[in-house]
Amino acid sequence: MRKVKKRLKMSKFEKLLYTFTFLLLVSSPITIVFSKATLSKVNFDVEQKKKDIASQEKKNESLSMKINELASLDKVQEVAKDQGLSYNYNSIKNIQEEDE
């Protein structure tokens, strides 16, 4: 006597369900790796921008200090003296506007 193997027939819905599950299992790790790589690149770019901002802030601070140094009264008087100009306090007049 021969053994007859019975084959189970799957419905279209079951085939679709198995196919969807297989695709989900295959694509999930790929998607996770891709998203982690993208996140790492974005984090790297953010850190690079933070370094650029810190560097620019140092430059701005240095330039502000230089502006303050050049705008000081001593420096103005020194430049005036080098140019042959004099600073006469008596010739300065203050004008105030009256508010209506």
Long-range contacts (C-beta under 8 A, 24 or more apart in sequence): none
